[in-house]
Amino acid sequence: MFALLQKYEKVMIMALMGMMAVVLFLAAVDLGWMIVQSIIKPPVLLLSINELLEIFGFIMLVVIGIELLETMKTYLTEGHPHYEVVLSVAIIAIARKVIILDLKEVDSLTLIGIASIVLALTVGYFLMRKK
């Protein structure tokens, strides 16, 4: 029964990896289209701050997806997740949030919360690398 469950788990992970690869491909195509549209509209070759932030946020989203795919691949090949990769995905995700954050719309308590998450993740990553 345990062997059957392990095979089922591997099949599910492989299916998720396939779906993630398709989604990442479509996201990369969408990102490329977004960049082309931003560049060709007047003023040509100039991007506004909002467009840059949107593009950077989308790039970070694709990077997060790639890291998640790497985590699934590691889990499939080694049988257990690498916590270092999981922490790096979390750090990238919170960095994306910080990059696209509009400081005019958030209150100070939210900023303190984000700072606490960043600190906790970096300390955790540091301690894991030290181990």
Backbone as XML, in Angstrom:
<?xml version="1.0"?>
<chain id="A" units="angstrom">
  <residue number="1" name="MET">
    <atom name="N" x="0.817" y="-1.202" z="0.000"/>
    <atom name="CA" x="0.000" y="0.000" z="0.000"/>
    <atom name="C" x="0.857" y="1.261" z="0.000"/>
  </residue>
  <residue number="2" name="PHE">
    <atom name="N" x="1.953" y="1.230" z="0.780"/>
    <atom name="CA" x="2.837" y="2.390" z="0.862"/>
    <atom name="C" x="3.522" y="2.650" z="-0.474"/>
  </residue>
  <residue number="3" name="ALA">
    <atom name="N" x="3.931" y="1.577" z="-1.161"/>
    <atom name="CA" x="4.580" y="1.730" z="-2.465"/>
    <atom name="C" x="3.608" y="2.325" z="-3.486"/>
  </residue>
  <residue number="4" name="LEU">
    <atom name="N" x="2.350" y="1.920" z="-3.430"/>
    <atom name="CA" x="1.337" y="2.453" z="-4.334"/>
    <atom name="C" x="1.117" y="3.944" z="-4.075"/>
  </residue>
  <residue number="5" name="LEU">
    <atom name="N" x="1.109" y="4.315" z="-2.816"/>
    <atom name="CA" x="0.951" y="5.717" z="-2.457"/>
    <atom name="C" x="2.134" y="6.556" z="-2.933"/>
  </residue>
  <residue number="6" name="GLN">
    <atom name="N" x="3.338" y="6.007" z="-2.834"/>
    <atom name="CA" x="4.522" y="6.722" z="-3.317"/>
    <atom name="C" x="4.477" y="6.908" z="-4.832"/>
  </residue>
  <residue number="7" name="LYS">
    <atom name="N" x="4.034" y="5.884" z="-5.556"/>
    <atom name="CA" x="3.912" y="6.007" z="-7.012"/>
    <atom name="C" x="2.866" y="7.055" z="-7.373"/>
  </residue>
  <residue number="8" name="TYR">
    <atom name="N" x="1.757" y="7.048" z="-6.654"/>
    <atom name="CA" x="0.712" y="8.039" z="-6.886"/>
    <atom name="C" x="1.240" y="9.447" z="-6.642"/>
  </residue>
  <residue number="9" name="GLU">
    <atom name="N" x="2.006" y="9.599" z="-5.575"/>
    <atom name="CA" x="2.593" y="10.902" z="-5.246"/>
    <atom name="C" x="3.529" y="11.368" z="-6.352"/>
  </residue>
  <residue number="10" name="LYS">
    <atom name="N" x="4.361" y="10.480" z="-6.890"/>
    <atom name="CA" x="5.283" y="10.849" z="-7.967"/>
    <atom name="C" x="4.523" y="11.242" z="-9.233"/>
  </residue>
  <residue number="11" name="VAL">
    <atom name="N" x="3.452" y="10.510" z="-9.542"/>
    <atom name="CA" x="2.649" y="10.846" z="-10.722"/>
    <atom name="C" x="2.020" y="12.220" z="-10.550"/>
  </residue>
  <residue number="12" name="MET">
    <atom name="N" x="1.507" y="12.505" z="-9.368"/>
    <atom name="CA" x="0.893" y="13.805" z="-9.113"/>
    <atom name="C" x="1.920" y="14.933" z="-9.219"/>
  </residue>
  <residue number="13" name="ILE">
    <atom name="N" x="3.113" y="14.719" z="-8.696"/>
    <atom name="CA" x="4.161" y="15.736" z="-8.771"/>
    <atom name="C" x="4.571" y="15.964" z="-10.222"/>
  </residue>
  <residue number="14" name="MET">
    <atom name="N" x="4.678" y="14.884" z="-10.994"/>
    <atom name="CA" x="5.032" y="15.027" z="-12.409"/>
    <atom name="C" x="3.937" y="15.786" z="-13.165"/>
  </residue>
  <residue number="15" name="ALA">
    <atom name="N" x="2.667" y="15.503" z="-12.840"/>
    <atom name="CA" x="1.558" y="16.222" z="-13.482"/>
    <atom name="C" x="1.606" y="17.705" z="-13.112"/>
  </residue>
  <residue number="16" name="LEU">
    <atom name="N" x="1.862" y="17.989" z="-11.845"/>
    <atom name="CA" x="1.975" y="19.390" z="-11.412"/>
    <atom name="C" x="3.148" y="20.090" z="-12.085"/>
  </residue>
  <residue number="17" name="MET">
    <atom name="N" x="4.263" y="19.372" z="-12.248"/>
    <atom name="CA" x="5.413" y="19.964" z="-12.923"/>
    <atom name="C" x="5.084" y="20.283" z="-14.381"/>
  </residue>
  <residue number="18" name="GLY">
    <atom name="N" x="4.352" y="19.394" z="-15.040"/>
    <atom name="CA" x="3.952" y="19.654" z="-16.419"/>
    <atom name="C" x="3.048" y="20.868" z="-16.518"/>
  </residue>
  <residue number="19" name="MET">
    <atom name="N" x="2.071" y="20.944" z="-15.615"/>
    <atom name="CA" x="1.169" y="22.098" z="-15.622"/>
    <atom name="C" x="1.923" y="23.384" z="-15.307"/>
  </residue>
  <residue number="20" name="MET">
    <atom name="N" x="2.858" y="23.312" z="-14.364"/>
    <atom name="CA" x="3.647" y="24.488" z="-14.000"/>
    <atom name="C" x="4.510" y="24.926" z="-15.176"/>
  </residue>
  <residue number="21" name="ALA">
    <atom name="N" x="5.074" y="23.976" z="-15.922"/>
    <atom name="CA" x="5.884" y="24.326" z="-17.083"/>
    <atom name="C" x="5.042" y="25.033" z="-18.143"/>
  </residue>
  <residue number="22" name="VAL">
    <atom name="N" x="3.814" y="24.562" z="-18.360"/>
    <atom name="CA" x="2.925" y="25.210" z="-19.322"/>
    <atom name="C" x="2.589" y="26.625" z="-18.860"/>
  </residue>
  <residue number="23" name="VAL">
    <atom name="N" x="2.253" y="26.762" z="-17.586"/>
    <atom name="CA" x="1.900" y="28.081" z="-17.048"/>
    <atom name="C" x="3.088" y="29.031" z="-17.137"/>
  </residue>
  <residue number="24" name="LEU">
    <atom name="N" x="4.293" y="28.550" z="-16.831"/>
    <atom name="CA" x="5.484" y="29.401" z="-16.914"/>
    <atom name="C" x="5.767" y="29.824" z="-18.352"/>
  </residue>
  <residue number="25" name="PHE">
    <atom name="N" x="5.565" y="28.917" z="-19.292"/>
    <atom name="CA" x="5.753" y="29.278" z="-20.694"/>
    <atom name="C" x="4.770" y="30.369" z="-21.102"/>
  </residue>
  <residue number="26" name="LEU">
    <atom name="N" x="3.505" y="30.185" z="-20.749"/>
    <atom name="CA" x="2.489" y="31.190" z="-21.094"/>
    <atom name="C" x="2.757" y="32.520" z="-20.396"/>
  </residue>
  <residue number="27" name="ALA">
    <atom name="N" x="3.236" y="32.456" z="-19.151"/>
    <atom name="CA" x="3.559" y="33.693" z="-18.428"/>
    <atom name="C" x="4.729" y="34.416" z="-19.091"/>
  </residue>
  <residue number="28" name="ALA">
    <atom name="N" x="5.724" y="33.661" z="-19.550"/>
    <atom name="CA" x="6.864" y="34.286" z="-20.227"/>
    <atom name="C" x="6.431" y="34.928" z="-21.544"/>
  </residue>
  <residue number="29" name="VAL">
    <atom name="N" x="5.549" y="34.242" z="-22.286"/>
    <atom name="CA" x="5.036" y="34.817" z="-23.532"/>
    <atom name="C" x="4.239" y="36.085" z="-23.222"/>
  </residue>
  <residue number="30" name="ASP">
    <atom name="N" x="3.397" y="36.024" z="-22.193"/>
    <atom name="CA" x="2.603" y="37.191" z="-21.802"/>
    <atom name="C" x="3.510" y="38.347" z="-21.365"/>
  </residue>
  <residue number="31" name="LEU">
    <atom name="N" x="4.569" y="38.031" z="-20.637"/>
    <atom name="CA" x="5.523" y="39.056" z="-20.215"/>
    <atom name="C" x="6.189" y="39.701" z="-21.420"/>
  </residue>
  <residue number="32" name="GLY">
    <atom name="N" x="6.607" y="38.886" z="-22.372"/>
    <atom name="CA" x="7.215" y="39.427" z="-23.585"/>
    <atom name="C" x="6.253" y="40.329" z="-24.341"/>
  </residue>
  <residue number="33" name="TRP">
    <atom name="N" x="4.986" y="39.916" z="-24.440"/>
    <atom name="CA" x="3.976" y="40.716" z="-25.120"/>
    <atom name="C" x="3.741" y="42.031" z="-24.377"/>
  </residue>
  <residue number="34" name="MET">
    <atom name="N" x="3.736" y="41.957" z="-23.049"/>
    <atom name="CA" x="3.539" y="43.160" z="-22.242"/>
    <atom name="C" x="4.683" y="44.152" z="-22.471"/>
  </residue>
  <residue number="35" name="ILE">
    <atom name="N" x="5.905" y="43.644" z="-22.533"/>
    <atom name="CA" x="7.060" y="44.510" z="-22.749"/>
    <atom name="C" x="7.000" y="45.142" z="-24.134"/>
  </residue>
  <residue number="36" name="VAL">
    <atom name="N" x="6.674" y="44.341" z="-25.153"/>
    <atom name="CA" x="6.581" y="44.868" z="-26.521"/>
    <atom name="C" x="5.517" y="45.953" z="-26.598"/>
  </residue>
  <residue number="37" name="GLN">
    <atom name="N" x="4.348" y="45.699" z="-26.008"/>
    <atom name="CA" x="3.281" y="46.699" z="-26.032"/>
    <atom name="C" x="3.693" y="47.987" z="-25.322"/>
  </residue>
  <residue number="38" name="SER">
    <atom name="N" x="4.388" y="47.845" z="-24.214"/>
    <atom name="CA" x="4.816" y="49.033" z="-23.468"/>
    <atom name="C" x="5.844" y="49.840" z="-24.235"/>
  </residue>
  <residue number="39" name="ILE">
    <atom name="N" x="6.695" y="49.154" z="-24.981"/>
    <atom name="CA" x="7.769" y="49.839" z="-25.697"/>
    <atom name="C" x="7.257" y="50.534" z="-26.962"/>
  </residue>
  <residue number="40" name="ILE">
    <atom name="N" x="6.298" y="49.924" z="-27.670"/>
    <atom name="CA" x="5.901" y="50.491" z="-28.964"/>
    <atom name="C" x="4.842" y="51.576" z="-28.859"/>
  </residue>
  <residue number="41" name="LYS">
    <atom name="N" x="4.190" y="51.701" z="-27.699"/>
    <atom name="CA" x="3.194" y="52.770" z="-27.603"/>
    <atom name="C" x="3.902" y="54.104" z="-27.317"/>
  </residue>
  <residue number="42" name="PRO">
    <atom name="N" x="3.311" y="55.176" z="-27.796"/>
    <atom name="CA" x="3.944" y="56.494" z="-27.593"/>
    <atom name="C" x="4.018" y="56.853" z="-26.112"/>
  </residue>
  <residue number="43" name="PRO">
    <atom name="N" x="5.056" y="57.437" z="-25.659"/>
    <atom name="CA" x="6.326" y="57.705" z="-26.312"/>
    <atom name="C" x="7.120" y="56.411" z="-26.493"/>
  </residue>
  <residue number="44" name="VAL">
    <atom name="N" x="7.592" y="56.179" z="-27.699"/>
    <atom name="CA" x="8.276" y="54.951" z="-28.067"/>
    <atom name="C" x="9.562" y="54.792" z="-27.255"/>
  </residue>
  <residue number="45" name="LEU">
    <atom name="N" x="9.798" y="53.573" z="-26.795"/>
    <atom name="CA" x="10.994" y="53.180" z="-26.037"/>
    <atom name="C" x="11.100" y="53.836" z="-24.664"/>
  </residue>
  <residue number="46" name="LEU">
    <atom name="N" x="10.040" y="54.456" z="-24.191"/>
    <atom name="CA" x="10.048" y="55.034" z="-22.850"/>
    <atom name="C" x="8.966" y="54.365" z="-22.012"/>
  </residue>
  <residue number="47" name="LEU">
    <atom name="N" x="9.334" y="53.972" z="-20.817"/>
    <atom name="CA" x="8.387" y="53.315" z="-19.918"/>
    <atom name="C" x="8.136" y="54.197" z="-18.708"/>
  </residue>
  <residue number="48" name="SER">
    <atom name="N" x="6.897" y="54.252" z="-18.292"/>
    <atom name="CA" x="6.574" y="55.001" z="-17.082"/>
    <atom name="C" x="6.944" y="54.172" z="-15.856"/>
  </residue>
  <residue number="49" name="ILE">
    <atom name="N" x="6.958" y="54.813" z="-14.726"/>
    <atom name="CA" x="7.285" y="54.126" z="-13.474"/>
    <atom name="C" x="6.282" y="53.003" z="-13.206"/>
  </residue>
  <residue number="50" name="ASN">
    <atom name="N" x="5.005" y="53.269" z="-13.440"/>
    <atom name="CA" x="3.985" y="52.236" z="-13.219"/>
    <atom name="C" x="4.182" y="51.045" z="-14.139"/>
  </residue>
  <residue number="51" name="GLU">
    <atom name="N" x="4.549" y="51.291" z="-15.395"/>
    <atom name="CA" x="4.814" y="50.194" z="-16.321"/>
    <atom name="C" x="6.028" y="49.389" z="-15.885"/>
  </residue>
  <residue number="52" name="LEU">
    <atom name="N" x="7.071" y="50.095" z="-15.445"/>
    <atom name="CA" x="8.269" y="49.398" z="-14.958"/>
    <atom name="C" x="7.949" y="48.522" z="-13.748"/>
  </residue>
  <residue number="53" name="LEU">
    <atom name="N" x="7.191" y="49.068" z="-12.808"/>
    <atom name="CA" x="6.829" y="48.293" z="-11.626"/>
    <atom name="C" x="5.984" y="47.083" z="-12.001"/>
  </residue>
  <residue number="54" name="GLU">
    <atom name="N" x="5.075" y="47.251" z="-12.950"/>
    <atom name="CA" x="4.253" y="46.132" z="-13.394"/>
    <atom name="C" x="5.113" y="45.051" z="-14.060"/>
  </residue>
  <residue number="55" name="ILE">
    <atom name="N" x="6.044" y="45.471" z="-14.889"/>
    <atom name="CA" x="6.935" y="44.515" z="-15.564"/>
    <atom name="C" x="7.837" y="43.816" z="-14.557"/>
  </residue>
  <residue number="56" name="PHE">
    <atom name="N" x="8.423" y="44.575" z="-13.630"/>
    <atom name="CA" x="9.276" y="43.964" z="-12.610"/>
    <atom name="C" x="8.493" y="42.970" z="-11.755"/>
  </residue>
  <residue number="57" name="GLY">
    <atom name="N" x="7.269" y="43.341" z="-11.396"/>
    <atom name="CA" x="6.432" y="42.429" z="-10.621"/>
    <atom name="C" x="6.139" y="41.148" z="-11.376"/>
  </residue>
  <residue number="58" name="PHE">
    <atom name="N" x="5.888" y="41.270" z="-12.665"/>
    <atom name="CA" x="5.603" y="40.094" z="-13.479"/>
    <atom name="C" x="6.848" y="39.230" z="-13.632"/>
  </residue>
  <residue number="59" name="ILE">
    <atom name="N" x="8.009" y="39.867" z="-13.808"/>
    <atom name="CA" x="9.264" y="39.110" z="-13.888"/>
    <atom name="C" x="9.485" y="38.332" z="-12.591"/>
  </residue>
  <residue number="60" name="MET">
    <atom name="N" x="9.267" y="38.988" z="-11.466"/>
    <atom name="CA" x="9.440" y="38.307" z="-10.183"/>
    <atom name="C" x="8.449" y="37.150" z="-10.035"/>
  </residue>
  <residue number="61" name="LEU">
    <atom name="N" x="7.250" y="37.311" z="-10.554"/>
    <atom name="CA" x="6.265" y="36.242" z="-10.507"/>
    <atom name="C" x="6.735" y="35.029" z="-11.311"/>
  </residue>
  <residue number="62" name="VAL">
    <atom name="N" x="7.338" y="35.272" z="-12.470"/>
    <atom name="CA" x="7.879" y="34.171" z="-13.277"/>
    <atom name="C" x="9.043" y="33.510" z="-12.543"/>
  </residue>
  <residue number="63" name="VAL">
    <atom name="N" x="9.896" y="34.309" z="-11.906"/>
    <atom name="CA" x="11.015" y="33.742" z="-11.142"/>
    <atom name="C" x="10.498" y="32.874" z="-9.991"/>
  </residue>
  <residue number="64" name="ILE">
    <atom name="N" x="9.449" y="33.310" z="-9.327"/>
    <atom name="CA" x="8.854" y="32.511" z="-8.256"/>
    <atom name="C" x="8.352" y="31.185" z="-8.824"/>
  </residue>
  <residue number="65" name="GLY">
    <atom name="N" x="7.718" y="31.238" z="-9.980"/>
    <atom name="CA" x="7.247" y="30.009" z="-10.612"/>
    <atom name="C" x="8.382" y="29.061" z="-10.954"/>
  </residue>
  <residue number="66" name="ILE">
    <atom name="N" x="9.489" y="29.611" z="-11.444"/>
    <atom name="CA" x="10.655" y="28.780" z="-11.760"/>
    <atom name="C" x="11.211" y="28.136" z="-10.494"/>
  </residue>
  <residue number="67" name="GLU">
    <atom name="N" x="11.272" y="28.905" z="-9.420"/>
    <atom name="CA" x="11.753" y="28.358" z="-8.153"/>
    <atom name="C" x="10.817" y="27.267" z="-7.623"/>
  </residue>
  <residue number="68" name="LEU">
    <atom name="N" x="9.523" y="27.456" z="-7.774"/>
    <atom name="CA" x="8.574" y="26.413" z="-7.361"/>
    <atom name="C" x="8.756" y="25.147" z="-8.191"/>
  </residue>
  <residue number="69" name="LEU">
    <atom name="N" x="8.991" y="25.311" z="-9.477"/>
    <atom name="CA" x="9.248" y="24.158" z="-10.336"/>
    <atom name="C" x="10.514" y="23.439" z="-9.893"/>
  </residue>
  <residue number="70" name="GLU">
    <atom name="N" x="11.528" y="24.194" z="-9.528"/>
    <atom name="CA" x="12.774" y="23.605" z="-9.023"/>
    <atom name="C" x="12.529" y="22.833" z="-7.721"/>
  </residue>
  <residue number="71" name="THR">
    <atom name="N" x="11.686" y="23.385" z="-6.856"/>
    <atom name="CA" x="11.358" y="22.705" z="-5.608"/>
    <atom name="C" x="10.663" y="21.375" z="-5.879"/>
  </residue>
  <residue number="72" name="MET">
    <atom name="N" x="9.722" y="21.373" z="-6.820"/>
    <atom name="CA" x="9.033" y="20.128" z="-7.163"/>
    <atom name="C" x="9.994" y="19.115" z="-7.776"/>
  </residue>
  <residue number="73" name="LYS">
    <atom name="N" x="10.909" y="19.606" z="-8.614"/>
    <atom name="CA" x="11.892" y="18.711" z="-9.232"/>
    <atom name="C" x="12.801" y="18.090" z="-8.174"/>
  </residue>
  <residue number="74" name="THR">
    <atom name="N" x="13.228" y="18.891" z="-7.233"/>
    <atom name="CA" x="14.070" y="18.393" z="-6.143"/>
    <atom name="C" x="13.324" y="17.365" z="-5.309"/>
  </residue>
  <residue number="75" name="TYR">
    <atom name="N" x="12.069" y="17.641" z="-5.029"/>
    <atom name="CA" x="11.260" y="16.699" z="-4.248"/>
    <atom name="C" x="11.095" y="15.388" z="-5.000"/>
  </residue>
  <residue number="76" name="LEU">
    <atom name="N" x="10.945" y="15.460" z="-6.306"/>
    <atom name="CA" x="10.750" y="14.261" z="-7.114"/>
    <atom name="C" x="12.027" y="13.435" z="-7.179"/>
  </residue>
  <residue number="77" name="THR">
    <atom name="N" x="13.172" y="14.080" z="-7.342"/>
    <atom name="CA" x="14.427" y="13.343" z="-7.495"/>
    <atom name="C" x="15.002" y="12.858" z="-6.166"/>
  </residue>
  <residue number="78" name="GLU">
    <atom name="N" x="14.838" y="13.654" z="-5.114"/>
    <atom name="CA" x="15.453" y="13.292" z="-3.838"/>
    <atom name="C" x="14.467" y="12.774" z="-2.809"/>
  </residue>
  <residue number="79" name="GLY">
    <atom name="N" x="13.188" y="12.928" z="-3.055"/>
    <atom name="CA" x="12.190" y="12.382" z="-2.158"/>
    <atom name="C" x="11.828" y="13.262" z="-0.975"/>
  </residue>
  <residue number="80" name="HIS">
    <atom name="N" x="12.497" y="14.372" z="-0.814"/>
    <atom name="CA" x="12.160" y="15.296" z="0.268"/>
    <atom name="C" x="12.447" y="16.716" z="-0.206"/>
  </residue>
  <residue number="81" name="PRO">
    <atom name="N" x="11.663" y="17.658" z="0.282"/>
    <atom name="CA" x="11.866" y="19.036" z="-0.174"/>
    <atom name="C" x="13.132" y="19.642" z="0.423"/>
  </residue>
  <residue number="82" name="HIS">
    <atom name="N" x="13.767" y="20.487" z="-0.341"/>
    <atom name="CA" x="14.901" y="21.247" z="0.162"/>
    <atom name="C" x="14.346" y="22.510" z="0.796"/>
  </residue>
  <residue number="83" name="TYR">
    <atom name="N" x="14.511" y="22.646" z="2.081"/>
    <atom name="CA" x="13.945" y="23.790" z="2.778"/>
    <atom name="C" x="14.631" y="25.084" z="2.380"/>
  </residue>
  <residue number="84" name="GLU">
    <atom name="N" x="15.869" y="24.975" z="1.944"/>
    <atom name="CA" x="16.584" y="26.153" z="1.485"/>
    <atom name="C" x="15.894" y="26.740" z="0.247"/>
  </residue>
  <residue number="85" name="VAL">
    <atom name="N" x="15.455" y="25.871" z="-0.650"/>
    <atom name="CA" x="14.761" y="26.332" z="-1.855"/>
    <atom name="C" x="13.406" y="26.929" z="-1.485"/>
  </residue>
  <residue number="86" name="VAL">
    <atom name="N" x="12.714" y="26.297" z="-0.543"/>
    <atom name="CA" x="11.418" y="26.818" z="-0.110"/>
    <atom name="C" x="11.572" y="28.201" z="0.517"/>
  </residue>
  <residue number="87" name="LEU">
    <atom name="N" x="12.599" y="28.370" z="1.342"/>
    <atom name="CA" x="12.852" y="29.682" z="1.940"/>
    <atom name="C" x="13.234" y="30.716" z="0.883"/>
  </residue>
  <residue number="88" name="SER">
    <atom name="N" x="14.002" y="30.291" z="-0.104"/>
    <atom name="CA" x="14.374" y="31.254" z="-1.150"/>
    <atom name="C" x="13.150" y="31.661" z="-1.971"/>
  </residue>
  <residue number="89" name="VAL">
    <atom name="N" x="12.210" y="30.742" z="-2.203"/>
    <atom name="CA" x="10.964" y="31.092" z="-2.892"/>
    <atom name="C" x="10.182" y="32.110" z="-2.070"/>
  </residue>
  <residue number="90" name="ALA">
    <atom name="N" x="10.117" y="31.890" z="-0.763"/>
    <atom name="CA" x="9.404" y="32.831" z="0.110"/>
    <atom name="C" x="10.080" y="34.205" z="0.106"/>
  </residue>
  <residue number="91" name="ILE">
    <atom name="N" x="11.399" y="34.225" z="0.100"/>
    <atom name="CA" x="12.127" y="35.501" z="0.068"/>
    <atom name="C" x="11.872" y="36.221" z="-1.247"/>
  </residue>
  <residue number="92" name="ILE">
    <atom name="N" x="11.877" y="35.477" z="-2.345"/>
    <atom name="CA" x="11.598" y="36.090" z="-3.648"/>
    <atom name="C" x="10.175" y="36.627" z="-3.684"/>
  </residue>
  <residue number="93" name="ALA">
    <atom name="N" x="9.228" y="35.870" z="-3.122"/>
    <atom name="CA" x="7.828" y="36.312" z="-3.119"/>
    <atom name="C" x="7.648" y="37.594" z="-2.322"/>
  </residue>
  <residue number="94" name="ILE">
    <atom name="N" x="8.281" y="37.681" z="-1.167"/>
    <atom name="CA" x="8.130" y="38.892" z="-0.363"/>
    <atom name="C" x="8.897" y="40.047" z="-1.019"/>
  </residue>
  <residue number="95" name="ALA">
    <atom name="N" x="10.006" y="39.743" z="-1.712"/>
    <atom name="CA" x="10.724" y="40.792" z="-2.439"/>
    <atom name="C" x="9.851" y="41.334" z="-3.560"/>
  </residue>
  <residue number="96" name="ARG">
    <atom name="N" x="9.110" y="40.452" z="-4.224"/>
    <atom name="CA" x="8.178" y="40.900" z="-5.266"/>
    <atom name="C" x="7.149" y="41.838" z="-4.664"/>
  </residue>
  <residue number="97" name="LYS">
    <atom name="N" x="6.631" y="41.478" z="-3.507"/>
    <atom name="CA" x="5.632" y="42.319" z="-2.847"/>
    <atom name="C" x="6.214" y="43.692" z="-2.518"/>
  </residue>
  <residue number="98" name="VAL">
    <atom name="N" x="7.446" y="43.714" z="-2.056"/>
    <atom name="CA" x="8.089" y="44.983" z="-1.709"/>
    <atom name="C" x="8.322" y="45.823" z="-2.966"/>
  </residue>
  <residue number="99" name="ILE">
    <atom name="N" x="8.701" y="45.179" z="-4.067"/>
    <atom name="CA" x="8.978" y="45.913" z="-5.304"/>
    <atom name="C" x="7.723" y="46.579" z="-5.840"/>
  </residue>
  <residue number="100" name="ILE">
    <atom name="N" x="6.593" y="45.877" z="-5.816"/>
    <atom name="CA" x="5.377" y="46.435" z="-6.412"/>
    <atom name="C" x="4.522" y="47.192" z="-5.404"/>
  </residue>
  <residue number="101" name="LEU">
    <atom name="N" x="5.013" y="47.316" z="-4.185"/>
    <atom name="CA" x="4.262" y="47.982" z="-3.127"/>
    <atom name="C" x="4.124" y="49.480" z="-3.393"/>
  </residue>
  <residue number="102" name="ASP">
    <atom name="N" x="2.923" y="49.977" z="-3.256"/>
    <atom name="CA" x="2.678" y="51.415" z="-3.390"/>
    <atom name="C" x="2.661" y="52.007" z="-1.980"/>
  </residue>
  <residue number="103" name="LEU">
    <atom name="N" x="3.708" y="52.727" z="-1.649"/>
    <atom name="CA" x="3.862" y="53.234" z="-0.289"/>
    <atom name="C" x="2.791" y="54.247" z="0.098"/>
  </residue>
  <residue number="104" name="LYS">
    <atom name="N" x="2.123" y="54.826" z="-0.882"/>
    <atom name="CA" x="1.076" y="55.795" z="-0.584"/>
    <atom name="C" x="-0.202" y="55.119" z="-0.094"/>
  </residue>
  <residue number="105" name="GLU">
    <atom name="N" x="-0.346" y="53.824" z="-0.370"/>
    <atom name="CA" x="-1.592" y="53.128" z="-0.042"/>
    <atom name="C" x="-1.500" y="52.197" z="1.163"/>
  </residue>
  <residue number="106" name="VAL">
    <atom name="N" x="-0.322" y="51.998" z="1.721"/>
    <atom name="CA" x="-0.183" y="51.074" z="2.845"/>
    <atom name="C" x="0.088" y="51.845" z="4.130"/>
  </residue>
  <residue number="107" name="ASP">
    <atom name="N" x="-0.379" y="51.289" z="5.219"/>
    <atom name="CA" x="-0.151" y="51.947" z="6.502"/>
    <atom name="C" x="1.136" y="51.434" z="7.133"/>
  </residue>
  <residue number="108" name="SER">
    <atom name="N" x="1.542" y="52.066" z="8.201"/>
    <atom name="CA" x="2.816" y="51.733" z="8.836"/>
    <atom name="C" x="2.803" y="50.341" z="9.455"/>
  </residue>
  <residue number="109" name="LEU">
    <atom name="N" x="1.658" y="49.878" z="9.940"/>
    <atom name="CA" x="1.579" y="48.545" z="10.539"/>
    <atom name="C" x="1.840" y="47.468" z="9.484"/>
  </residue>
  <residue number="110" name="THR">
    <atom name="N" x="1.355" y="47.673" z="8.281"/>
    <atom name="CA" x="1.618" y="46.729" z="7.193"/>
    <atom name="C" x="3.101" y="46.703" z="6.862"/>
  </residue>
  <residue number="111" name="LEU">
    <atom name="N" x="3.735" y="47.861" z="6.833"/>
    <atom name="CA" x="5.171" y="47.922" z="6.562"/>
    <atom name="C" x="5.973" y="47.219" z="7.649"/>
  </residue>
  <residue number="112" name="ILE">
    <atom name="N" x="5.554" y="47.372" z="8.896"/>
    <atom name="CA" x="6.230" y="46.674" z="9.997"/>
    <atom name="C" x="6.057" y="45.167" z="9.847"/>
  </residue>
  <residue number="113" name="GLY">
    <atom name="N" x="4.873" y="44.752" z="9.441"/>
    <atom name="CA" x="4.626" y="43.323" z="9.220"/>
    <atom name="C" x="5.497" y="42.766" z="8.105"/>
  </residue>
  <residue number="114" name="ILE">
    <atom name="N" x="5.597" y="43.486" z="7.003"/>
    <atom name="CA" x="6.437" y="43.039" z="5.893"/>
    <atom name="C" x="7.902" y="42.992" z="6.318"/>
  </residue>
  <residue number="115" name="ALA">
    <atom name="N" x="8.336" y="44.002" z="7.064"/>
    <atom name="CA" x="9.718" y="44.017" z="7.561"/>
    <atom name="C" x="9.979" y="42.827" z="8.481"/>
  </residue>
  <residue number="116" name="SER">
    <atom name="N" x="8.999" y="42.481" z="9.305"/>
    <atom name="CA" x="9.146" y="41.327" z="10.199"/>
    <atom name="C" x="9.261" y="40.031" z="9.410"/>
  </residue>
  <residue number="117" name="ILE">
    <atom name="N" x="8.461" y="39.909" z="8.346"/>
    <atom name="CA" x="8.532" y="38.706" z="7.511"/>
    <atom name="C" x="9.894" y="38.620" z="6.823"/>
  </residue>
  <residue number="118" name="VAL">
    <atom name="N" x="10.363" y="39.732" z="6.294"/>
    <atom name="CA" x="11.674" y="39.749" z="5.637"/>
    <atom name="C" x="12.764" y="39.359" z="6.630"/>
  </residue>
  <residue number="119" name="LEU">
    <atom name="N" x="12.724" y="39.915" z="7.808"/>
    <atom name="CA" x="13.724" y="39.596" z="8.828"/>
    <atom name="C" x="13.670" y="38.123" z="9.219"/>
  </residue>
  <residue number="120" name="ALA">
    <atom name="N" x="12.470" y="37.603" z="9.451"/>
    <atom name="CA" x="12.326" y="36.198" z="9.840"/>
    <atom name="C" x="12.827" y="35.260" z="8.743"/>
  </residue>
  <residue number="121" name="LEU">
    <atom name="N" x="12.495" y="35.554" z="7.502"/>
    <atom name="CA" x="12.934" y="34.699" z="6.399"/>
    <atom name="C" x="14.442" y="34.744" z="6.206"/>
  </residue>
  <residue number="122" name="THR">
    <atom name="N" x="15.032" y="35.929" z="6.303"/>
    <atom name="CA" x="16.474" y="36.022" z="6.110"/>
    <atom name="C" x="17.240" y="35.383" z="7.266"/>
  </residue>
  <residue number="123" name="VAL">
    <atom name="N" x="16.750" y="35.534" z="8.483"/>
    <atom name="CA" x="17.391" y="34.864" z="9.623"/>
    <atom name="C" x="17.267" y="33.350" z="9.467"/>
  </residue>
  <residue number="124" name="GLY">
    <atom name="N" x="16.084" y="32.885" z="9.064"/>
    <atom name="CA" x="15.897" y="31.449" z="8.840"/>
    <atom name="C" x="16.807" y="30.927" z="7.744"/>
  </residue>
  <residue number="125" name="TYR">
    <atom name="N" x="16.921" y="31.661" z="6.657"/>
    <atom name="CA" x="17.794" y="31.261" z="5.563"/>
    <atom name="C" x="19.251" y="31.244" z="6.015"/>
  </residue>
  <residue number="126" name="PHE">
    <atom name="N" x="19.658" y="32.266" z="6.773"/>
    <atom name="CA" x="21.023" y="32.329" z="7.295"/>
    <atom name="C" x="21.324" y="31.132" z="8.197"/>
  </residue>
  <residue number="127" name="LEU">
    <atom name="N" x="20.407" y="30.831" z="9.108"/>
    <atom name="CA" x="20.617" y="29.712" z="10.020"/>
    <atom name="C" x="20.648" y="28.377" z="9.279"/>
  </residue>
  <residue number="128" name="MET">
    <atom name="N" x="19.827" y="28.241" z="8.251"/>
    <atom name="CA" x="19.841" y="27.004" z="7.481"/>
    <atom name="C" x="21.145" y="26.853" z="6.712"/>
  </residue>
  <residue number="129" name="ARG">
    <atom name="N" x="21.653" y="27.939" z="6.139"/>
    <atom name="CA" x="22.912" y="27.872" z="5.409"/>
    <atom name="C" x="24.085" y="27.604" z="6.366"/>
  </residue>
  <residue number="130" name="LYS">
    <atom name="N" x="23.982" y="28.133" z="7.584"/>
    <atom name="CA" x="25.037" y="27.942" z="8.572"/>
    <atom name="C" x="25.095" y="26.495" z="9.032"/>
  </residue>
  <residue number="131" name="LYS">
    <atom name="N" x="23.930" y="25.864" z="9.090"/>
    <atom name="CA" x="23.847" y="24.459" z="9.503"/>
    <atom name="C" x="24.468" y="23.598" z="8.450"/>
  </residue>
</chain>
